[in-house]
Amino acid sequence: MILTCGAKTFCLTNRVSLPPFLAICVCCVVYFIIFISNLEKSPRRLELDDNLLTLEHSNYNATPQVTHPVSLKRSAETEQSLNRTEVKQTADINRWINIFVKNPSQLSVWDPATSPRTRNTTQQNTNKDFKSGRNDLRLTEAKVPGLFLHGNWHWTLTKRGEYDPAVYTPPAGELPAQRLPKAIIIGAGMCGTRAILEFLNLHPNIVAESREMNFFNDKQILDRGLAWYKASMPLSYSNQLTIEKSPAYFSSWQAPAEIFNMDKAVKLILVVKDPVQRILTQAGKMIDRIGLHDGDPEHYERLYLNSKGSTPEVRNDSTTVVGGLYAQHLKRWLSYFPLHQVHVLEGGDLINQPAQEIHRLETFLGVPHIITSKNFVYNSTKGFYCLAPMYSLQRTKCLGDNKGVQHPHLKPWVSQLLYDFYRPHNKRFFALIGRKFNWDQEQIPSK
Ligand SMILES: Nc1ncnc2c1ncn2[C@@H]1O[C@H](COP(=O)(O)OS(=O)(=O)O)[C@@H](OP(=O)(O)O)[C@H]1O
């Protein structure tokens, strides 16, 4: 309407005949629509841990060779604009990127003109996207390494820096697939499970699922079945080993049997630390989370002390306390798995000498020795070893702020009570594993 009126006025004042002018207007409108639709397909930034990769896209309706690099950086703006679905997509993307980082030689630019079969598949995905009204990046359905799709665009991941092919090469011609874990970090919670997962994930032959799946300890999740569990795992090649960590498995009644049913040859990793220090981690986390003061012990003491009677006792019904009864839990595991299938490491050793502990784990897992002390840098602010940058653009990566929390100070009599409580349990644990750790009160490092 507006267009016609405007055109009429323009024609009358300028003495131009109407049809050619209308044709120009229609062209402008068409051009405008094309411009808007291309805006929708313009590159979007994705959340990534490291400024490590370049994502390129090209429109396969246009010339596939024309690519537009997009640097990926974590940014507050991106994080805010992500809705829940997109966050899920981002997690998928990060999982893929994990594979790509480890398998750079498999990266390939997809040329739809020479790959008609893939194009058909991807076209279907694209249609599905449009039908469901979703306009997010789809990665999970892309079957070609290095490629994923968004609308009419195909995206190609390229990386800066890569593993030396002498160190790792994926099997020729193989596509990555999701596999059940061959090793599981079963616990114990608060003892360094995240550090082990992150450190092992440096290894090119190891692919770690970063989420705690809690599959074998939770009946409701277990009911989803092994196929669901497998489909939740990251992509890997056949010469890689998938690992998962869920610290709740260790104290779970059902987890040992269920994991045995999945794979009786699965390798189990158990990290333990002085159970009193473990309690302090839990108390420290509570203080941190709800902003308590060290001087408000009555709040966090409830985690481990029962002060209902006249004399306070250690609460042997609290999960915080029970979590440190290592012998009790390990016994259940050993009724399914032989001890040589369980690698036990001490949390303090992991903190002080991560490279040595990971070296032992590499032996246990049967992967080549690749991770060395060069992969770690001590961060004096954090008070822990962090991951050294692997590539020029990467920064040092420490574990999150919820690791290495400030521990509250225990009153001497409470400390005595806890050490006396755990001593016989620790003794049984040492007898089970055939090793002894220095978990006596005198040995407590001052934090
Ligand atoms: N390198 C490095 N950086 C940071 N933290 C490290 C590291 N290595 C081990 N740890 C110890 O990990 C403790 C937390 O254990 P988890 O990761 O098993 O906790 S959780 O169960 O997943 O919540 C955590 O316990 P707290 O120090 O008491 O917070 C750390 O001591």
The ligand as an SDF file (V2000), in Angstrom:
LIG
                    3D

 31 33  0  0  0  0  0  0  0  0999 V2000
   45.0960  -29.5240   40.7250 N   0  0  0  0  0  0  0  0  0  0  0  0
   44.0620  -29.3760   41.5480 C   0  0  0  0  0  0  0  0  0  0  0  0
   43.3580  -28.2310   41.5610 N   0  0  0  0  0  0  0  0  0  0  0  0
   42.3100  -28.0880   42.4060 C   0  0  0  0  0  0  0  0  0  0  0  0
   41.8990  -29.0440   43.2730 N   0  0  0  0  0  0  0  0  0  0  0  0
   42.5710  -30.1930   43.2860 C   0  0  0  0  0  0  0  0  0  0  0  0
   43.6680  -30.4170   42.4280 C   0  0  0  0  0  0  0  0  0  0  0  0
   44.1320  -31.6450   42.6670 N   0  0  0  0  0  0  0  0  0  0  0  0
   43.3800  -32.1640   43.6270 C   0  0  0  0  0  0  0  0  0  0  0  0
   42.4250  -31.2980   44.0050 N   0  0  0  0  0  0  0  0  0  0  0  0
   41.4700  -31.5360   45.0930 C   0  0  0  0  0  0  0  0  0  0  0  0
   40.1990  -31.8770   44.5970 O   0  0  0  0  0  0  0  0  0  0  0  0
   39.3140  -31.6980   45.6970 C   0  0  0  0  0  0  0  0  0  0  0  0
   37.8970  -31.7470   45.1760 C   0  0  0  0  0  0  0  0  0  0  0  0
   37.6450  -33.0860   44.8690 O   0  0  0  0  0  0  0  0  0  0  0  0
   36.6100  -33.5660   43.7640 P   0  0  0  0  0  0  0  0  0  0  0  0
   36.9220  -32.9430   42.4740 O   0  0  0  0  0  0  0  0  0  0  0  0
   36.6090  -35.0490   43.8140 O   0  0  0  0  0  0  0  0  0  0  0  0
   35.2520  -32.9870   44.3400 O   0  0  0  0  0  0  0  0  0  0  0  0
   33.7900  -33.4170   43.8630 S   0  0  0  0  0  0  0  0  0  0  0  0
   33.4380  -34.6620   44.5450 O   0  0  0  0  0  0  0  0  0  0  0  0
   33.7910  -33.5470   42.4150 O   0  0  0  0  0  0  0  0  0  0  0  0
   32.9250  -32.3050   44.3320 O   0  0  0  0  0  0  0  0  0  0  0  0
   39.7510  -30.3890   46.3030 C   0  0  0  0  0  0  0  0  0  0  0  0
   39.4970  -30.3940   47.6800 O   0  0  0  0  0  0  0  0  0  0  0  0
   39.5690  -29.0330   48.5350 P   0  0  0  0  0  0  0  0  0  0  0  0
   40.9960  -28.5500   48.4430 O   0  0  0  0  0  0  0  0  0  0  0  0
   39.2340  -29.3840   49.9250 O   0  0  0  0  0  0  0  0  0  0  0  0
   38.5900  -28.0880   47.9240 O   0  0  0  0  0  0  0  0  0  0  0  0
   41.2440  -30.3270   45.9970 C   0  0  0  0  0  0  0  0  0  0  0  0
   42.0290  -30.4980   47.1060 O   0  0  0  0  0  0  0  0  0  0  0  0
  1  2  1  0
  2  3  1  0
  2  7  2  0
  3  4  2  0
  4  5  1  0
  5  6  2  0
  6  7  1  0
  6 10  1  0
  7  8  1  0
  8  9  2  0
  9 10  1  0
 10 11  1  0
 11 12  1  0
 11 30  1  0
 12 13  1  0
 13 14  1  0
 13 24  1  0
 14 15  1  0
 15 16  1  0
 16 17  2  0
 16 18  1  0
 16 19  1  0
 19 20  1  0
 20 21  2  0
 20 22  2  0
 20 23  1  0
 24 25  1  0
 24 30  1  0
 25 26  1  0
 26 27  2  0
 26 28  1  0
 26 29  1  0
 30 31  1  0
M  END
$$$$
